[in-house]
């Protein structure tokens, strides 16, 4: 038996959660620097704390029945699986290839999700949106140092490939593909409440990471009490906080709308962590890149919120199977 269920889509909620998600994601490197452990074990914290805390929230709200009412679908399983796998693959890639290569590949994820949504979900894109996507992507290339310019050598693209880094580059490519698929599959089943969707995402991400442990065999013998405190911290901030709000944001936003805001993570990592915390100098090209990300992201937010269609919360009707 089936019934029609109307779920409100609120752009403001979506953009606020997308901004929070990108901001907290920018702190991943800050926490990871203080944890002496393999990347997949660090990712385990993010998934475990996300699952536990969202289960507690659902229970506190008296909504545990939602876990049964809103039945699982393969889209929900896939989004969770790719969420865990893409993060593990990215951390592994940073150890086997250059940081520049790893960063470039994972940040094609939002572009992949946008293209998939345009092709398969028929999501429309304005010319302003295309310009915003181009601006934030170009800004990412500049701020992470993949593109640089000087008067002697001119414009340079600093990605390098070799046989020695092939495995790392393939893992980086997989991380970007996985990130894109995670965001894309989250565009399905929008009738499911955000906290329920987030809980199942974390559960299947956790299962995917645990399966990887069979091959990676992480060890914790080298971890001190300080390492464990930072491990808990990254789970709460960059797991429950960042990935949870990311799941909620993708329920309310089109793929491209989330993509334009997601590159704010680069600004947070470079400016607030790299420059303000560690005193890392920023070049004029990086500053230009940060400005492009801010301009491109804010342009899409303003156009989406204040256009005639975007200014109102829309109702999306989905079919929910019951009984």
Steps between C-alpha positions, in 0.01 A plus 500: 500500500628851426409850608601845384719694741588867452840610626589870519822603329652807663792667319601705802536188715692337218750783455555546874576129540721500189702791639537330840602174331766667284634698797535195724646292214777758476620393846574139398869569442527688830371202699680237290839662568458415868405133455770237455286243319414372152258704299230237484504465880460878527207476257350231725463760777310735271252230399459341844434826684263611226294181526492499881412867543231503232346188656494686832334801336236283333434324832480828695242628252296182538546421132660155516198366312617704197784251454236238422237722339735641236629183341851468367568520129812430300549875457538541877738205523710632209524856636628373834741251348656758270520756782723269704701368208577838344641636827714192562626501142587869523711459815676199349566699181672780693753241618568355155493803268545875526259705710429712190385196301291362787329835560426554131334163454278512809382850411369383165239315709252793518539550123424130441189518719383811314539338157323183615212705642466699176500183289295259711291724729446770235606775740505834318800734501494874429790675324579668834535155654742385229706813567492433876619140451785618276600766755510268803684226310760747369526640852570151635782449247659827610458474874641147530795594278420285198512807277759771552637799312823694498658746259781258404312175434152638440196285577589155636294192577680304769346153479758228429450130430744209511497122521605522866185692594258308277325316787465823697362686198244225439393512865469878472289462185279248681463740794371771266264259324380367837442852632297586192291182527441561872363847427300377199330210678412732787273684254265198507250412773445861605185396686719341769568738796854641511601335828380158381683538168816606682483202737479248216775681309733463797404136557580389145811717488612327820436157347701593191799617708495191722510282188811690388667417833530141378755627245657799675530343848533826697671499839440722804795391714686824426215727607535694824222644716544832316457324165176345624364839612567646155348184345181564697512867401519434128213255531279760663599805291584357157280192521176572682520874431636524146360188336170521687430855381620401152231230485233746616617763248478264202136429589409867449738608223561409140832332437651811342381725785678283753806474274544878482500530881712188563818665371489735801683212670813597304485855638460375857793258467732753335409821684370406843717191554805543277550876540341592833592187700827383342624829353528364147543785251243548225601612151305755293374209285361324808332817620345539155381141519336561837324807363370302199359229728323756719361696202392190311341335801317812620375573149329161483357539852352843425360399161343184645347675801372814332385369166123468468510121527782474754353748749218266594520162671376245249312184570633181350272202501647157529343158524566327829442129533319401820371169627 
